Amino acid sequence: MGGVRGYETAVEAGIAAFCAGEEPPGDEQVWERLTAAGVEPWLAERLLVFLPMAYARRLLSDVSFADTVLSPGEEKRLTAEPVFVAALERARQGDRGEIERIAFRGSEFAAITNALNAGSKLADLRLGPPTLAEDLTPAKPGDGGVPSPRAAFAELLREHGVGDETAADATVHVHPAPPGVVLAQVDFTVTHPALARSPLIESVAGHGPTWRDAIGRALNLFAHGSLHPIVDGLLRPGSAADQVSRTRYEHPGGAFDLVLGPRITFFTEQEVPGTQHLLDRLLETLRAEPLTRRTHALRLFTAHHDGQLQTNEVLLDNEPWAAGEALVATFPAPLSERVAVRVFGLLVPTTDE
């Protein structure tokens, strides 16, 4: 697993603060958005300073930028600031909207604009170090209020005896949300030669008033519903047998073990009727699909409101499975009130053939 000391997620928080709203925000508004969502001041300060620098370098790659930053008390190399390094790495993937919101506001971009207006050529520009009015607040230990799912995923795997050599990762995607709410989607990925489609991607969303709340909820949902089938069915077979159900599934292409995590329900405290009949019907329908003798991922997520199907998602090897979704659409809502159900499992080729 990679990452720059876990700051890749903090950078996403910073980008979200810069890009929220119809009009470009001022520094005070960005600061308020960050700190109100639980970002500690020392980290919010660095995001305000370093994101515009990183995006200016992404936009104007022909310009010779300084590799240090000045403040009253010191001159510091930018490569010694992990938040800047993480921001520069992320800026390489930035789209036009991000660039316009972030790069255009920095002092370096303003200096370049002034030089061009004075007749200079872009390729001839060599900028001196940007100067900060005050020294940066010393960084504090910890994640600064923005947990790294990548680090948390690595720790979960280590707790289950899976080594760091496993090709696994977790990245955050931020979705628009009402003021005062953070909505974060975490994509957990595992690359493995036994998979029919690699990498396996399990996306889980969490929300809350702060980044810690939103990411924590996504991590908890993943750990409860998806982690153990991945570990027991793929990465370390048999190591989480008490956390999954394992049943034999006969398919025309050969027998599989269905390694299934627990069902997760949302939006209601009522007892939700079981989904076993629906799963049985899905597995019957799956017999019409050709399956290779590799490990296949199957995910079901449905949401109903007032008895009406609102979300119908059946994924087979990360891709929407049309026949499965058509079958789900024929089933009645499990409750008359708002309810959602999520189930994840792996189909692992049996080894007794």
Secondary structure, DSSP 8 states (H G I E B T S, - for coil): ---STTTHHHHHHHHHHHH-SSS---HHHHHHHHHHTT--HHHHHHHHHHHHHHHHHHH-TTSB--SEEEETTEEEEGGG-HHHHHHHHHHTT--HHHHHHHGGGSHHHHHHHHHHHTT--GGG-B----B-SS------SS-TT---HHHHHHHHHHHTT--TTSEEEEEEEEE---TT-EEEEEEEEEE-TTBSSSSEEEEEEEEESSHHHHHHHHHHHHHHHTHHHHIIIIISTTTTGGGSEEEEEEETTEEEEEEE---EEES--S-----HHHHHHHHHHHTTS---SSBEEEEEEEEEETTEEEEEEEEETTEE-HHHHHHHTTS--SSSS-EEEEEEEEEEE-S--
